[in-house]
Amino acid sequence: MSEDVAFLGLGVMGGPMAGHLAAAGHRVTVYNRTATKAQAWLSRCGGAAAATPAEAARSARFVFSCVGGDDDLRAVTVGQDGAFPAMQPGAVFVDHTTTSAEVAREVAEQARSNGLGFLDAPIAGGEPGALQGALSIMVGGDAGAFEQAAPLLKVYGRSVLHMGPVGTGQLTKMVNQICATGIIASLAEGLSFAERAGLDGDKVIELISNGSAASWQVGNRAKPMLQRDFSAGGAVGLLHKDLGICLEEAARTGTSLPVVELVRSYYETFVDRGEGKLDAACLIDLFNGKSGGAG
Ligand SMILES: NC(=O)c1ccc[n+]([C@@H]2O[C@H](COP(=O)([O-])OP(=O)(O)OC[C@H]3O[C@@H](n4cnc5c(N)ncnc54)[C@H](OP(=O)(O)O)[C@@H]3O)[C@@H](O)[C@H]2O)c1
């Protein structure tokens, strides 16, 4: 069934996700803070653009967001011209941003008091997963709202699971980030080691891709690391934000995350240098003496 939907945030992830909804025949109204990005999206995907989250959300049965972090989620929901006061009672807001579980609970409470459903539904699979419509989507919130939104989430999700009450989507995403970011750091170390040993990088990648070290990260980041191509969309600054969220949550539950602490300090080097928009493949530069930090 074709639905009226709104999508707030057309970045690396949100742009392709909104595009899949339009391609599936839904009537999509988009909002992007930088209006030129919304215009570029319209010329590729059709649909309509709105000047504010409120305007985009007004007649939508489902409103999706994929913005930066906690404060950005607050801004597009309950901030000035935010979506919540404009939405129809019974409509469902689905947030794909990676945020803290705390802000998901806070915003869900605001949604409830506006008569709206709210799902925290962070995503994994990176830019390739968004482009291919093959994301993992981990969802927290009311089971009824999940059932309503699930057919739309399956438009761009390959694995879409309801994890439990609001916040559990974000907690699951934290697990993903704890695992994925450690693997990125190990891959950067391994490939740096291979370069220094004078090995043929392409052969190394082929062999480790088919052995016990195989992973999404080897498949998607090994070649860009060796080619020093840091233009893909997995920004190191966003991962730095994510690991900060993981450490805060771990402090609350008394969990030790020593690898996360170390890897976050690597990311911090790039953020401090104003290079937070580089893809996380840039970690290889830490191990070849460029930064003087970890190498
Ligand atoms: N990139 C990945 O591989 C990946 C994978 C999984 C999850 N995520 C998560 O998904 C989210 C989006 O990531 P992304 O890579 O798509 O980021 P991105 O390319 O930087 O896009 C962020 C989007 O959010 C908008 N935005 C940010 N702050 C805003 C605010 N206060 N008000 C209104 N709009 C705001 C931006 O608008 P402008 O265009 O005006 O800047 C942009 O449209 C993040 O939470 C990230 O951690 C990313």
The ligand as an SDF file (V2000), in Angstrom:
LIG
                    3D

 48 52  0  0  0  0  0  0  0  0999 V2000
   27.6180    6.8200    7.3290 N   0  0  0  0  0  0  0  0  0  0  0  0
   27.5000    5.6000    7.8100 C   0  0  0  0  0  0  0  0  0  0  0  0
   28.1960    4.6640    7.3780 O   0  0  0  0  0  0  0  0  0  0  0  0
   26.4960    5.3090    8.9040 C   0  0  0  0  0  0  0  0  0  0  0  0
   26.1280    3.9800    9.1280 C   0  0  0  0  0  0  0  0  0  0  0  0
   25.1760    3.7020   10.1050 C   0  0  0  0  0  0  0  0  0  0  0  0
   24.6360    4.7150   10.8650 C   0  0  0  0  0  0  0  0  0  0  0  0
   25.0210    6.0100   10.6420 N   0  0  0  0  0  0  0  0  0  0  0  0
   24.3940    7.0450   11.4740 C   0  0  0  0  0  0  0  0  0  0  0  0
   23.3300    7.6140   10.7040 O   0  0  0  0  0  0  0  0  0  0  0  0
   23.2290    9.0240   10.9880 C   0  0  0  0  0  0  0  0  0  0  0  0
   23.4440    9.8100    9.7040 C   0  0  0  0  0  0  0  0  0  0  0  0
   24.7240    9.4970    9.1860 O   0  0  0  0  0  0  0  0  0  0  0  0
   25.1850    9.9960    7.7290 P   0  0  0  0  0  0  0  0  0  0  0  0
   26.4430    9.2830    7.4370 O   0  0  0  0  0  0  0  0  0  0  0  0
   24.0410    9.9690    6.7910 O   0  0  0  0  0  0  0  0  0  0  0  0
   25.5330   11.5110    8.1020 O   0  0  0  0  0  0  0  0  0  0  0  0
   25.6250   12.7750    7.1260 P   0  0  0  0  0  0  0  0  0  0  0  0
   25.9290   12.3850    5.7370 O   0  0  0  0  0  0  0  0  0  0  0  0
   26.5170   13.7460    7.8300 O   0  0  0  0  0  0  0  0  0  0  0  0
   24.1220   13.3290    7.1290 O   0  0  0  0  0  0  0  0  0  0  0  0
   23.5510   13.8670    8.2940 C   0  0  0  0  0  0  0  0  0  0  0  0
   22.2200   14.4750    7.9300 C   0  0  0  0  0  0  0  0  0  0  0  0
   21.6200   15.0070    9.1050 O   0  0  0  0  0  0  0  0  0  0  0  0
   21.3010   16.3890    8.9000 C   0  0  0  0  0  0  0  0  0  0  0  0
   21.3930   17.0850   10.1790 N   0  0  0  0  0  0  0  0  0  0  0  0
   22.3990   16.9990   11.0930 C   0  0  0  0  0  0  0  0  0  0  0  0
   22.1290   17.7680   12.1530 N   0  0  0  0  0  0  0  0  0  0  0  0
   20.9230   18.3380   11.9240 C   0  0  0  0  0  0  0  0  0  0  0  0
   20.0880   19.2370   12.6550 C   0  0  0  0  0  0  0  0  0  0  0  0
   20.4570   19.7020   13.8650 N   0  0  0  0  0  0  0  0  0  0  0  0
   18.9400   19.6180   12.1010 N   0  0  0  0  0  0  0  0  0  0  0  0
   18.5490   19.1570   10.8830 C   0  0  0  0  0  0  0  0  0  0  0  0
   19.2820   18.3120   10.1400 N   0  0  0  0  0  0  0  0  0  0  0  0
   20.4490   17.9160   10.6540 C   0  0  0  0  0  0  0  0  0  0  0  0
   22.3030   16.8510    7.8760 C   0  0  0  0  0  0  0  0  0  0  0  0
   21.8750   18.0300    7.2410 O   0  0  0  0  0  0  0  0  0  0  0  0
   22.8930   18.9360    6.3620 P   0  0  0  0  0  0  0  0  0  0  0  0
   22.8910   18.3400    5.0050 O   0  0  0  0  0  0  0  0  0  0  0  0
   22.3380   20.2980    6.4120 O   0  0  0  0  0  0  0  0  0  0  0  0
   24.2520   18.8440    7.0500 O   0  0  0  0  0  0  0  0  0  0  0  0
   22.3370   15.6470    6.9550 C   0  0  0  0  0  0  0  0  0  0  0  0
   21.1980   15.6210    6.1220 O   0  0  0  0  0  0  0  0  0  0  0  0
   24.2550    9.3080   12.0830 C   0  0  0  0  0  0  0  0  0  0  0  0
   23.6540    9.2070   13.3310 O   0  0  0  0  0  0  0  0  0  0  0  0
   25.2800    8.1970   11.8900 C   0  0  0  0  0  0  0  0  0  0  0  0
   25.9910    7.9320   13.0880 O   0  0  0  0  0  0  0  0  0  0  0  0
   25.9320    6.3290    9.6630 C   0  0  0  0  0  0  0  0  0  0  0  0
  1  2  1  0
  2  3  2  0
  2  4  1  0
  4  5  1  0
  4 48  2  0
  5  6  2  0
  6  7  1  0
  7  8  2  0
  8  9  1  0
  8 48  1  0
  9 10  1  0
  9 46  1  0
 10 11  1  0
 11 12  1  0
 11 44  1  0
 12 13  1  0
 13 14  1  0
 14 15  2  0
 14 16  1  0
 14 17  1  0
 17 18  1  0
 18 19  2  0
 18 20  1  0
 18 21  1  0
 21 22  1  0
 22 23  1  0
 23 24  1  0
 23 42  1  0
 24 25  1  0
 25 26  1  0
 25 36  1  0
 26 27  1  0
 26 35  1  0
 27 28  2  0
 28 29  1  0
 29 30  1  0
 29 35  2  0
 30 31  1  0
 30 32  2  0
 32 33  1  0
 33 34  2  0
 34 35  1  0
 36 37  1  0
 36 42  1  0
 37 38  1  0
 38 39  2  0
 38 40  1  0
 38 41  1  0
 42 43  1  0
 44 45  1  0
 44 46  1  0
 46 47  1  0
M  CHG  2   8   1  16  -1
M  END
$$$$
